[in-house]
Amino acid sequence: MSSIMRVLTGVPLLILVFLAAPAAATPAPDLAAIGEHRTVLVGAEVAIRVGMLNRGPGVLRPGHHAVVRLPTNVSVRSAPVDCSSDWSRNGFEYRCAVRHTLAAGERAIFEFRLRVELSQGRAGEVLVDGRMAGITLSQSAPEIVPLPDPGPVGPISAGGVLLAMGVLLTLTNRSRAR
């Protein structure tokens, strides 16, 4: 028997068959964007948590990004270290890198600390893998009650403050009941 036939028989042949077999396809992850919707008083600072969810069945490897466009009525007090800011044709945005593997059901969350500057503005958004989730802060004008300027202390201004606090509590209770 020739030396080629000896190599192709037995265990070496099994190895060749294994190497020639097609590799099983790795399932791709199905990603969803995570946004946040909150009603916040003008002048308040708030932390928002946005990012992405791997709905499975595949695993997401590090190196993917979520694009976060913040609402136009806020200023940024702090941003995550995994997010780099950039000015684009859509306005100011952050590219937030996923630095760890996400198995099915796991999330990559990025926390921003923001100050609400205006009662209304263009909503923000989170973009992941062609999908979008919204970000809104103080977008619903009827629920926004700017804190009044107390002015000089006296019976009329104290009554105005009490009236404003009553309106604020009523609106807060109404939004919690929804």
C-alpha positions as CSV (number, residue, x, y, z in Angstrom):
1,M,0.0,0.0,0.0
2,S,1.3,3.4,-0.8
3,S,2.2,5.9,1.9
4,I,-0.6,8.2,0.8
5,M,-3.2,5.4,1.4
6,R,-1.8,4.7,4.8
7,V,-2.2,8.4,5.8
8,L,-5.7,8.5,4.5
9,T,-6.9,5.5,6.4
10,G,-8.0,5.3,10.1
11,V,-7.8,8.3,12.4
12,P,-6.2,10.7,9.9
13,L,-9.2,10.2,7.6
14,L,-11.6,11.1,10.4
15,I,-9.7,14.3,11.0
16,L,-10.0,15.2,7.3
17,V,-13.8,14.5,7.3
18,F,-14.2,16.7,10.4
19,L,-12.2,19.5,8.9
20,A,-14.2,19.3,5.6
21,A,-17.6,19.4,7.4
22,P,-19.3,22.8,7.2
23,A,-19.2,24.9,10.4
24,A,-22.4,25.4,12.2
25,A,-23.8,28.9,11.7
26,T,-23.5,31.1,14.8
27,P,-26.8,32.8,15.5
28,A,-26.7,36.6,15.4
29,P,-27.8,38.7,18.3
30,D,-31.0,40.7,18.0
31,L,-30.4,44.1,19.6
32,A,-32.9,46.5,21.0
33,A,-32.3,50.2,22.0
34,I,-33.2,51.3,25.5
35,G,-34.4,54.8,26.0
36,E,-36.0,56.8,28.8
37,H,-39.0,59.0,29.2
38,R,-39.3,61.2,32.3
39,T,-41.0,64.4,33.4
40,V,-38.6,66.6,35.3
41,L,-38.8,70.2,36.6
42,V,-36.8,72.8,34.7
43,G,-33.6,73.4,36.6
44,A,-33.4,69.9,38.0
45,E,-30.5,67.5,37.6
46,V,-31.4,64.0,36.7
47,A,-29.6,60.7,35.8
48,I,-30.8,58.8,32.8
49,R,-29.9,55.2,31.9
50,V,-29.9,54.3,28.2
51,G,-28.3,51.7,26.1
52,M,-29.0,48.3,24.5
53,L,-30.4,44.9,25.2
54,N,-29.3,41.7,23.5
55,R,-32.6,39.8,22.9
56,G,-30.6,36.8,21.7
57,P,-30.1,34.1,20.6
58,G,-26.6,35.1,19.6
59,V,-23.8,36.7,21.7
60,L,-22.7,40.3,21.1
61,R,-19.0,40.7,21.1
62,P,-17.2,43.9,22.4
63,G,-16.7,46.7,19.9
64,H,-20.4,47.5,19.0
65,H,-21.7,51.0,19.7
66,A,-24.9,52.7,20.7
67,V,-25.4,56.2,19.4
68,V,-27.0,58.5,22.0
69,R,-28.5,61.8,20.9
70,L,-29.6,63.8,24.0
71,P,-32.7,66.0,24.0
72,T,-32.0,69.6,23.1
73,N,-33.4,71.0,26.3
74,V,-30.6,69.6,28.6
75,S,-27.0,70.3,29.4
76,V,-24.6,67.5,30.2
77,R,-23.2,67.4,33.7
78,S,-21.4,64.1,33.2
79,A,-21.2,61.3,30.6
80,P,-19.9,57.7,30.9
81,V,-16.2,57.1,30.2
82,D,-17.2,54.6,27.5
83,C,-19.0,57.4,25.5
84,S,-17.2,59.8,23.3
85,S,-18.9,63.0,22.2
86,D,-19.1,64.3,18.6
87,W,-21.0,66.9,16.6
88,S,-22.9,65.4,13.7
89,R,-25.4,66.7,11.2
90,N,-28.1,65.6,13.7
91,G,-26.6,67.7,16.5
92,F,-24.6,66.7,19.5
93,E,-24.3,63.0,20.0
94,Y,-22.4,60.3,21.9
95,R,-21.0,57.0,20.6
96,C,-21.0,54.6,23.6
97,A,-18.9,51.5,23.2
98,V,-19.9,48.1,24.5
99,R,-16.7,46.8,26.2
100,H,-17.9,43.4,27.4
101,T,-19.6,40.4,25.8
102,L,-23.4,40.5,26.0
103,A,-25.2,37.1,26.2
104,A,-28.8,36.8,25.3
105,G,-30.9,38.8,27.8
106,E,-28.0,41.0,29.0
107,R,-27.8,44.8,28.7
108,A,-25.2,47.5,28.2
109,I,-26.3,50.6,30.1
110,F,-24.8,54.1,29.9
111,E,-25.7,56.6,32.6
112,F,-25.7,60.3,31.8
113,R,-26.2,63.1,34.4
114,L,-28.2,66.0,32.8
115,R,-29.6,69.3,33.9
116,V,-33.0,70.3,32.4
117,E,-32.5,73.8,31.0
118,L,-35.8,74.4,29.1
119,S,-39.4,73.0,29.5
120,Q,-39.4,71.7,25.9
121,G,-37.0,70.8,23.2
122,R,-36.4,68.2,20.5
123,A,-36.5,64.7,21.9
124,G,-33.4,62.6,22.0
125,E,-32.8,59.0,20.8
126,V,-30.7,55.9,21.2
127,L,-29.8,54.1,18.0
128,V,-28.6,50.5,18.0
129,D,-28.3,48.2,15.0
130,G,-30.8,50.2,13.0
131,R,-33.3,50.4,15.8
132,M,-34.3,53.5,17.8
133,A,-35.7,54.2,21.3
134,G,-36.6,57.7,22.4
135,I,-35.3,59.9,25.2
136,T,-37.5,62.7,26.5
137,L,-37.2,64.9,29.5
138,S,-39.7,67.6,30.3
139,Q,-41.4,67.2,26.9
140,S,-45.0,67.4,28.2
141,A,-45.6,71.1,28.8
142,P,-48.7,70.8,30.9
143,E,-46.8,68.8,33.5
144,I,-43.9,71.3,33.7
145,V,-44.2,73.8,36.4
146,P,-41.1,76.0,36.8
147,L,-40.5,76.9,40.4
148,P,-41.7,80.5,41.1
149,D,-39.4,83.3,42.1
150,P,-40.3,83.9,45.7
151,G,-39.5,87.6,45.5
152,P,-40.0,89.6,48.7
153,V,-41.5,87.6,51.6
154,G,-45.0,88.7,52.4
155,P,-48.5,87.5,52.6
156,I,-49.1,87.7,48.8
157,S,-45.9,86.1,47.7
158,A,-46.2,83.3,50.4
159,G,-49.7,82.6,49.1
160,G,-48.3,82.4,45.5
161,V,-45.7,79.9,46.6
162,L,-48.3,77.8,48.4
163,L,-50.6,77.9,45.3
164,A,-47.7,76.9,43.0
165,M,-46.8,74.0,45.4
166,G,-50.4,72.8,45.3
167,V,-50.4,72.8,41.5
168,L,-47.1,71.0,41.5
169,L,-48.4,68.3,43.9
170,T,-51.6,67.9,41.9
171,L,-49.7,67.4,38.6
172,T,-47.2,65.0,40.2
173,N,-50.0,62.9,41.7
174,R,-51.8,63.0,38.3
175,S,-48.7,61.8,36.4
176,R,-48.1,59.0,39.0
177,A,-51.7,57.8,38.6
178,R,-51.1,57.2,34.9
